[in-house]
Amino acid sequence: MSASKLLEQHITRYCYVYLLKSKDEAIDKFVLYKTEVENQLNKKINVLRSDRGREYVSPFADICAQNGIIHERTAPYSPQQNGIAERKNRTLKEMMNAMLISSGMSQDMWGEAILSATYLLNKIPFKKKVVTPYELWMGRKPSYKYLKVWGCLAKVVVPPPKVQRIGPKTVDCVFIGYAHHSSAYRFLVYDSKNPEIHKNTIMESRNASFFEEVFPCLKKELRSSSTPVDEIVHDEYQEQLETEEVKPRRSKRQSIEKSFGPDFLTYMVEGEPQTYRDAVTSSEGPQWKEAIKNEIDSILQNHTWELVDLPPGCKPLGYRWIFKRKMKADGSISDQRI
């Protein structure tokens, strides 16, 4: 793809964008646009305004004349005479650029980005209008419940014909847009352990889980760009430690022994165990085992959780034991708590 062509309806501001390999394809795309508008929406094209590009001369002008379409052309070097389309073109390019930068996607994905930007822009009310271009053009209100963040991570379920008996059932992909004339999403395969699905290929599916705060391409870019900086900072820090002898700061005040009276006693108690192994192998192992058993029995009696199968593409949360001692007033151990 080397170019794109924008067709916008003047009153509704609804626009179509076609990706072109060369400008010679402009005629074919216009014929497709004209046919779809007439058959699906029962609308007629009366006037077409364009600049003086070479793709708009014969046979393009002949097609307009044969179908009774008035072809208006702007004056030379006067893009302001077609200001609505020029401004829409600029808006789409700015959206495309922002989407590529914020997601970390490569520039060769500009076509998918500009198609998604067009898809969204048609569903946003424009200035001085409370309705969207989609509603004015299609005659019905758009739905927003299926919109996703462009460039985010998505775990796409492998299609049944390509499922392997042993191996993951999902593929890590990047969301890149919405399928044309379909309810499916478009994805770029980011990482695949399935031999039937290759990396950097595009697939369409509706069965996917989205992680709209994770951008795999952006993380990769930041990691590669930050590595040299981290190494430089680490080297400088090591040199500083080697060349300078760091001495701890000590207070110059004279320490004075304090006494709180005979009612205050001090007890030396072993530190509380930090792991399960430390607890059961310590001198208080039997007491900790009994406390663990009581805690598990309490959880089962109160139905704190229920066992379910892990959903595909999800990771379970980790946990750890926390051991605490309850002390009496005389400093002795009352019981162990989990």
Buried (B, 14 or more C-beta within 10 A) or exposed (E): EEBBBBBBBEEBBBBBBBBBEEBEBBBEBBEEBBEEBEEEEEEEBEEBBBBEEEBBEEEBBEBBEEEEBEBEBBEEEEEEEBEBBBEBBEBBBEBBBEBBEEBBBEEEBBBBBBBBBBBBBBBEBBEEEEEBBBBBBBEEEBEEEEEBBBBBBBBBBBBEEEEEEEEBEBBBBBBBBBEEEEEBBBBBBBEBEBEEBEEEEEBBBEEBBBBEEBBBBBEEBEEEEEEEEEEEEEEEEEEEEEEEEEEEEEEEEEEEEEEEEEEEEEEEEEEBBEEEEBBBEBEBEEBBEEBBEBBEEEEEEEEEEEEEEEEEBEEEEEEEBEBEBEEEEEEEEEEBEB
